[in-house]
Amino acid sequence: MEINKVTVIGSGIMGHGIAEVIALAGLDVNIEDVSNEILEKARNSISASLDRLVNSGKLKNKDEVLSRIHYFTDIPASVKDADLVIEAVPEVLEIKRSVFDQLDKSTKDTAILATNTSNIRLTEIAEGITKKGKVVGMHFFNPPVVLKLVEVIRSQYTEDEVFETVYEFSKRIGKTPIKVYKDTPGFVVNRINAPESLYFCLVIDKGLAKPEEVDRFARSQGLPMGPYELMDYVGIDTVYHSLQYYAKELSPDYSKCQVYTKLFNDKKLGLKTGEGFYKWVNGKAQIPEAKPTKAVELMDIFALEINEAVKIIEEGVASPDDIETGVKLGMNRPFGPITVAKGLTNAEVKSKLEALYQKFGVEVFRPAKSIAEGKLKTVISMQIAPSKPEEKKVEAAYVSSSDPVIMETKGKIAVLRINNTKNNLINAAVMDGLEKALTDLWNNREISVVIITGNGPVFSAGAQLDSFFSSTFDFMEFARRGERVYKLLSEIPKVTIAEMKGYTLGGGFEMALACDIRVATDDVQIGFPEVTLGLVPGWGGTQRLSRAVGQSRAAYYILTGERFTGRDAYEMGIVSKIFSKDTIDSETLNLAQTIAERVAPISAALAKRLVLRSTNTSLDDGLEMEAISMGLLYGTEDLKEGISAFLGKRKPNYQGK
Ligand SMILES: NC(=O)c1ccc[n+]([C@@H]2O[C@H](COP(=O)([O-])OP(=O)(O)OC[C@H]3O[C@@H](n4cnc5c(N)ncnc54)[C@H](O)[C@@H]3O)[C@@H](O)[C@H]2O)c1
């Protein structure tokens, strides 16, 4: 793919800078925005920036550069011949989607559609357009003319050639690109920064030091600006919105921060409003005199950065080398977390992180899996395959925790991960954890969808046989316990999704059968080995499998103990969707998000009950129950909202009332 003609959509802080970079590299570039007045501002900003380059002796031919930039207020005309379009409109999903919708219709079939988004997933931006394979991330840093870094990001749809072409093109325009293989929140640089933003918030929330004491400490260590002065400079709103986003997408821990929320609500946004952590006069922060604090150590920050870098490598998002380059160039620093990690032992980093976890009580600070297992040195010397991410070994999402069932919430979704040994075996502690989580969720009106899965690449390989029983009665009680907990799971008034991967055997398969919807990888191993061990499926397996696939098939698999795959299960109708191993965690979350957005919670709870009862109710009774449910729903706010959204052609906003 050859790139000769480029269009930049949006001429704001980033757009005009990106267009200037491209024109400086000798290419013609179109720039498009909503009005001529805004374009005029962009033209002036570019001219002033070029003047600075002329004055410092870096540029001679300013007029020639300016003549390569062409201005438009109409997207189709601006992109007609473009080989590459770079979108830099505001970070608002609806605006980006509407721009991509127009690009989908008015660009050449071969055109690459790049977005400069800082946070929004490419998959979400590309949703609904036909040219998904052409969408790629091209994340410049501010100011684009000065900072060398470009994060080139691929989504699951991005074609290899598109990814490689944009990577090479970034070099051609004088930038240093890094490859981001997965479309994850914060990509590389912002993600590495996220835990320390939380850390500096908690330092203030807990009253460990004053901003000026920390900033004095930072300056005493040779940094040009302390963290709070920097946040005031960048804008408290930007920091606040990022943490809100990470709370939704990465970990609820990010919502624990109070001081940014308070400053944001008080409209103390830093430099731009004249006050944030500090008062600002003539563009300078008025930092009170203070002694450097001893409550903060540089090693805290290094440990947090190393931890996040390790998570990024474990998730297959970027290679250690690219993380190092990204942090150096994106944060304008002499070295990044990988260099620091090379000079430390695993034990040093681990004990520091454990101490931070103890002190602040946030999961985000806990050692990543590889650090917990003593493999820091191995992980930071890993190489990630350059162009075929689907071939590399990708570990499914792993959360570092000793809880037998880990619960995370993301908006209206709760994710429950079975977490016991490598194969997530089910024992009494897992049953306790599951029962507690389900009981808590039962009355939680905020949550409408529950995902059940395993921590890591396996759903659950079944019951932990060595923890079984000491007497016939105990064993019977263990079976009854499972029945009770799985009944709770099957009846909880939320939509439940089992995400089946690795092994889903015995008690694990019974757990999945108690859910409303099952999704799976093609190759997950499924089965009931019980009869081959002298047992029967004892947590509802004989009953629920025959209801799902009919008596004859159920008898075959239960009586032979034969395993089958996710694909077989899909063909039998047990599983509703097949997702690839690489993406099952995010695809299941996307499915849950779609359900949570679209479906009215009370309707879903009643519909689920009706379906559950359908197998042991007469048709007449079932129809009567349907009619009564309709009657109940008639009085709900959600019904009014559903109809008015439908008529108004907008998305409904259900409140579960
Ligand atoms: N500002 C930063 O430091 C920074 C850094 C990296 C990435 N980003 C990302 O770059 C993107 C742009 O950010 P920004 O800071 O330049 O924003 P900005 O608000 O300065 O500029 C956005 C421009 O888009 C224009 N626009 C709005 N709707 C449009 C439409 N429908 N068609 C064409 N133009 C339209 C606006 O008029 C404005 O000129 C965002 O996604 C942001 O997250 C920003």
The ligand as a Gaussian input file, in Angstrom:
#p B3LYP/6-31G(d) Opt

LIG

0 1
 N       -4.906000      16.950000      23.165000
 C       -4.061000      15.971000      23.422000
 O       -3.110000      16.112000      24.211000
 C       -4.210000      14.654000      22.714000
 C       -3.123000      13.775000      22.636000
 C       -3.259000      12.584000      21.921000
 C       -4.490000      12.269000      21.344000
 N       -5.534000      13.123000      21.477000
 C       -6.803000      12.750000      20.814000
 O       -6.920000      13.440000      19.579000
 C       -8.283000      13.718000      19.275000
 C       -8.471000      15.190000      19.073000
 O       -8.106000      15.855000      20.265000
 P       -7.777000      17.421000      20.302000
 O       -7.156000      17.666000      21.623000
 O       -7.077000      17.806000      19.036000
 O       -9.277000      18.006000      20.278000
 P       -9.744000      19.489000      19.865000
 O      -11.043000      19.679000      20.538000
 O       -8.647000      20.461000      20.084000
 O       -9.982000      19.379000      18.288000
 C      -11.040000      18.657000      17.691000
 C      -11.374000      19.322000      16.360000
 O      -12.318000      18.496000      15.704000
 C      -13.264000      19.375000      15.088000
 N      -14.506000      18.611000      14.839000
 C      -15.527000      18.368000      15.683000
 N      -16.477000      17.628000      15.054000
 C      -16.040000      17.421000      13.796000
 C      -16.588000      16.758000      12.659000
 N      -17.778000      16.138000      12.726000
 N      -15.886000      16.768000      11.508000
 C      -14.685000      17.395000      11.443000
 N      -14.111000      18.042000      12.489000
 C      -14.790000      18.056000      13.644000
 C      -13.441000      20.499000      16.070000
 O      -14.009000      21.631000      15.438000
 C      -12.012000      20.702000      16.537000
 O      -11.343000      21.623000      15.713000
 C       -9.071000      13.154000      20.444000
 O       -9.495000      11.859000      20.133000
 C       -8.049000      13.121000      21.571000
 O       -8.341000      12.157000      22.552000
 C       -5.428000      14.326000      22.115000

